[in-house]
Amino acid sequence: MSTYTIPAIAGRMGSTKYYQAVMRADELVATVHAAMDFPEFKNFMAHEQMQRKLSEERVEKMIVPYLTNSVDRFFGSIIVLVFNPDEFTFEPMRSLGVPKLPNAYGGLEQRLGALTIGGGMLFALDGQHRLHALRTVINETQTPHLGLPIDGPYKDDVRSDMLSVIFLEFESTEKARRIFNKVNRYAKPTSTSTNILTSEDDGVFIITRCVASLDEPLGFYSYVAPPIPLKFNDGGPVVQLEGASLEAKSTSLTTLELLSESIESLCTATGQPPLTEEKTIVRPDDLALKTAYEVCARWWSELMVNFEPFANALRSPNRLPDWRANEALHSVAYRPNGQEALLRGLADAHSISKMSPTTLVDRMNHLPLSLSDDVWDGILLGGGDHRRRVLGFRPVAANLVTYLLIGPDAFGARRTQRLLDNYIESKAKYNIVRRVLPKPVV
């Protein structure tokens, strides 16, 4: 590697000296490589080598399109280990001998300066996937693993992006491994709830926030009011923001994660274009957001006004803990697993039958909605000696809701037979014998 000099800031954490610098993307990918590319580190990142295929797919499907399609693209610092360099020196501004620096630089002249690196090998201790994505965008016309075309309005701009880079000089394999381990171990991924609350590119998450009155739909020029109020009359939150489960004593109606899942199901059922960030990479246009939001708002307005359990919750949120008990009249509608089955089943019922929200929500009011009902034994509630244990969500529960809402003719003979087989099998696990499906509410 040739010798080059870059502006840098010197720092130290514990026994580790490091240098914070910036490099052009094309310079970075030309000089820094992945540890797996060096024979000296054959076993250094065995886990990364084992996961390489999966990692490459994520890079090519998500990070590469993000770089080429997002004007607001941004990465955190890439940590680079400098191995056996011929030269690795930092020259602070103080060494320039300038008699008088501006006041703003007082005390900083020992930490600000120029870092010179010559020879040796540079590899990414953290940021290998980002580096791989940058190299792919800059050097290729299609992705090397999946053969996807590399396009997007900012493809040619990426090479001149200035990237934040932290340089460390190699001291020992043990220390390098330790830093790699701690950087990755303590880099906790954001939760699903946090992603829903903060994403400005995922259309489903944007619509979810608007439906729940957390954001204004005016941002994409919709004047339809959010159907779910932010708070109950007693001041408690209608939608729990963190986590997918509800405590038995919770006075929230549902969770943000469940609401988001329902929005995605409704968008699919009503034929909206792809809206998730995984599909679009960047924020969908305002018209797509407006259209999808207004469709989802109509469905959720129908649910909040005319679905009896939800309407009751708006009037008496303090009763929710009691209504969540297994034997309560509408307990299915107040438990997360039950809500997931109802909401997914409702969306699927519309997808198959094209029935209106009014018709389907009215029919939902006539479903068996108590977990203590025999219908849910072995489906949403453990049967026999396990009746008090609420089961995790099972797709058969959502399919059963769909069947009960639209009946066998609309559901179709093949679907009905599969549902019956799954229903019998689920019941049999708890020694419950059933040979027929429950009667639809049609």
N, C-alpha and C positions, 0 to 999 in steps of 0.2 A: 504494500500500500504506500502511495506517495505521501509526503509530508504536507500537512495543511494546518492553517491557523484559523481559529474562530473566536469570536468574543464570548466570554464566559464569566460566571460568578462562582467564586470558591466557597465551599461550605463544608461543614463537618457535623456528623451525627454519631455520637459515641466514638468509636475508634475508626470510623469510616470517613475518609475524605472523598468529596465528590465535587463535580463541576457542572453547573447548570448552563446550558448553551442553547443556541438555536441553529438549525441547519436547513438548507433547502431540501425539499423532498427528494429531488433527483440525486443530490449529493449523498444524502442519507442512505438511499437504497443501493448506491454504487459502492459504499464503503462498509456498511454494517450488514451482517448476515445472521442467520439463525444458528444457535449452538449445534443443532443436529447436522449442520453442514461441515463441522470440523471433526476430523478423526480423534483429535485430542480429547474431545468431550463426548465420546461415543455413548457413555452411560450417564452423562450428566443430566439429561432430560429424557430419560427413558419413557416417562409417562407421555410427554409431548410427542415422541416418536410413535408410540402406540396409537395415539389419538389423531395422527396427522391427517388421515383421510377425512374423518369427521370434521376436523378443524378447517381443512381446505374447503369443504362444502359450505361451512358457515361463512368463511371469508368471501367466497365467490358469490354466494347468494345474498349476503347482507352487507358486508363491509365495502366491497368493491362498488356495488350500486350506490351505497351511501356517499362515497367519495365523489362519484361522477355526477350525481343528481342533486346534491345538496349544496346550496350556496353558503349555508351556515355550518358546514362541516368543521369538526374540531376534534382533536385527540388530546388526551393527557400526555404527560412526558413519557418518552421511551427510555428505558434504562439500558445503557450500553456498557459492557465490560470490555476493557482494553487489555488484551492478552499479549505479553512479551513484546511491548513496543520498543523500537530503537530510540524513540524520543517521546516523552510525555511530560511536558513542562508547562507551568503556569507562570506568566509574567504579569504581576499586578501593575496597576497604573502608577503606583508610588515609584516604581523603578524608572519611570520616564524622567524623573528629576524636575518635573514642572514645579516652579517655585510657589505658585499660587493657583489652586483650583477653585472653581465657583463654590460658594457656601453649601449648595445642595449636595456636593460630593464630600463634604467634611466627614472623615471617619470611614468612608467607603473605599478609599483608594487602594487599600490592601486586599479588598475582596473582589473588586472589579478589575478585569484585565483580559489577556489573550491566552488561550490554551492552544498549545502546539502538539500535534500528534503525528508521529512518523513511524512507519513500519508496523510490525506486529499484526494482530488480527482483532477485529472488532465484532462482537456478537451481541444480540439483544438478550439481556437478562430478563427483561419484561417488555412486552409489546411485540412479540413475534408475529402475532396474527395481523396486527396493524401494519407492521413492516411488510409482511407478505402481500397484503392488500395494496399498499403503495407501490410496491415493485410490479405487481400485476398490472395496475392501471397505467403506470409509466412505460413499461416495456412491452406490453402485449396488446394484441387486438382482440383476443378472446381468452377466456380463463383457461388455464392449463389443465385443470382436473375435469371440469364439467363441460368445457367447450362453449361456455356462454359468451355471447357478444359483449364487448366492453364499449358501451356508448354512454350517452348522457351529456348535457350541455357543458359540464365542467371538466370533462376528461382531460383536455389539454392544459387546464389551469392547475391541476394537482401537482405537476412537477415543480412548480415555483412556489408552492405553499411552504411556509416557514414552520418547521416542527420543533417542539421543545424536546431537548435531549439531555439526559443526565449521564455523565461519564464517570465511571469508576475504574481505577487501575486494579488489575488482577493481583491478588496477594496469595491466595491459596484456593484449591478446589473446595475445601471445607467451608471457607468463608463465602465463596461465591454461591455454593449450594444453599447455605443458610440464608443469604439475602434473597435468593430466588424463592425459597420456601416461604419466608415471612411476607414478602411482597404479595405473593399469590394467596397465602392463607388468610391474611388480614384484609384482602380486597373483597369485602362482602358484596355480593350482587344486590342490586336494588330489589325490593320486594315487588310482587305483582301490584299491590295497592299503590306503592310509590310510583310505579310506572304509569298506572292509570291516572294518577293525580298530576303527573308532571309532563307526560308526553305531548308534544305539539305536532307530531308527525303521524301518530296512529289515529286514524279516523274513528275507529270504534271507541277508543278511550276519550277522544274529544266529545263525541256524542254522548257517551256515558256521563261525563261531567255536566253537560248541559241538561240532560234529562233529570239529573239529581240536583239541579239548581246550584251546582258548584261553579259553573261558568255561564256566561251569557251567550245564547245562540245568536245574538246580534252580531257576534264576531264573524259569522258567515251569512249575515243579512236575513236571518229568520226572525219573524215577529211572533212565532208561536211560543206561548209561555211554557216554561218547564212543567211537566206534569207531576213531578214528585217534589213536595216542599222540602226546603233544607231542614226545617225543624218542625216538630209537633207543637201543638198549642202550649204544652207545658215546658217548651224550651229544649227538649231532648232531641238528638239527631234522628231523623227518619232512616238514614242510611249510615251504617257503621263503616268508617273509612278504612280501618286496618283489619286484615285477616279475612278468611273465608268462612269462619264458624261464628256462631252466636252463643254467648253464654246463656245458661238457663234463665238467669235473672236479667238479661239484657232487655232494655225497652226500645231498642231499634228494631225496625221492621225487617230489614234485609242488610246485606253487605255490598260494598262497592264492587267486589269481585263477582258476586252473583249477578248483580245488575249488569256488569260489563258482558258477562257470558250471555245474558238474555238479549242484550243489544246486538251482539254478534249473530245470535241465532235468528233474531227478527230480521236483520239485514239480509242474511242468506235466504230466509224464507220468502221475503218480499222482492227478491231479485235485484238488490242493490249491487253496484260494482264493488270489486274488492276494496276494502277500506283499511285493513290492518297494515301496520308498518312493515311487517314481513312481506306483504305483497306489493305495497306501493313505494316503500323506502322513504319517500318524502310525503309531506302533508297532501292529502287529496284536495282538489280544487273546491272552492266555496260552494259551487252549485251541487256537487256530489254530497258534500256535508249537509247542506241545507235540505236537500231532498230526503236523505236517509234520516236525518234528525226528525223531520216533520212526520215521517212514517212511524218511527219509533215512539215519538211523543204521542201520536194518536193511540197506539196500542197501550202505552203505559197510562195514559189518561183514562182509557176504558177500564184498565185494571184498578186504578186507584179510586175511581168513582163507583164502578159497578160490580167489581169482584168483592163479594161480601166480606171475606176475611180482611182484605186490605182496607176497605172502607171503614170497617169496625176499628182497625188499628189507628186510623187517623183520628177517630172520635175518642178512643179510650186507650192511649198508648201504655198507660200504667197497668193495664190488664194483660199485656203481652206475656209476661212470665207465666201467668196462670194458663193462658190459652196455648202455651207451648207444651204443656204436659201431654203425654201420649194419649190419654183418654179424652182430652178436650175435643170439642166439636170440630174445630178447624185446625188441629195441630199440624197436619201435613203442610198447610200454607204458611206456618210460622217457623218451621225447622228448615235449615239450609238445604239438606238433602231433598226434602219434600218440595221446597221452592224450585230447586234445580229441575226436578222431574216435571213439575207443573209448567214451568216457563218454557222448558225445551219441548215438552209435549205440545204445548199451545202453539209454538212456532211451527213445529212439524205438521200439526193439524192444518194450519193455514197453507203451508207449502203444498200439501197433498190436495186439499179440498178447495182452496181459495175462498173459504168462508170468511165473512167479515169479522173484525174484532168484536163487534157487538154480539153477534151470534155465538161465537166461541166462548167469550167471557161469560155470557149468560149460561151456557152449558156447563162451564167450569163450576158454577155455583151449585150444580146438581151432582157433582162428583162426590164419592165417599171421601171426605176430607179429614176424618179422624184416623190417626195412626193405629188406634185400637180396632178399626174395622178389619174384618177377616181378609179383605182384598189385599192389605199391605203386609200381612204375615208372610215372612220370608222374602219380601220384596223391599220394603223400606224399614220394617221392624222385624227383629229376630223372632222366629216362631217358637211355640212351645215354651220350654223353660227359659228361653232367651228373649221373651217378649218385651222386656224393658230395655233391651239394647237396640238403639237405632243404628241401622246398617249404613255403610257408606253408599254413596250414590251408585245405582246400577242402571245401565241403559234400558233394561227391561221396564223400569218404572216409568221412564219418559215415553217409551213405546206404548205402554199400557194406557197412559193418559191420552195419547193421540188416538188410540183405538176407541177409548170410551167417549171421546169427544165427537168423532166423525162416523163411527160404526163400521162394520165389516165390509160393506159394499164400497165405500170410499177408500177404506184402508187397503183393500185388495186381498185376494185369496192367499197369495204367497206370503205377504207380510203377516196376515192373520195366523197362518200355520206356524211361521217362525216364532211369532209372539207366544202362541199357545205352547210350543215346545219349550221355550225359555221360561215361561211362567210355571209350567209343570216341574221343570228341572229345579228352579229356584225354590219352589215350595218343598220339593222332595228332600232338599238338604236339611230341612227342619222337620222331616217326617210328616209333612202335611200333604195329604192326597187331594189333588184337584185334577179334574179331567176336562173342564170347560172354563172359558174366560168369563169374567163378570159381565153383566148386561150393560151395554152402552147407554148413555143418557139421551141418545137421539130420540 
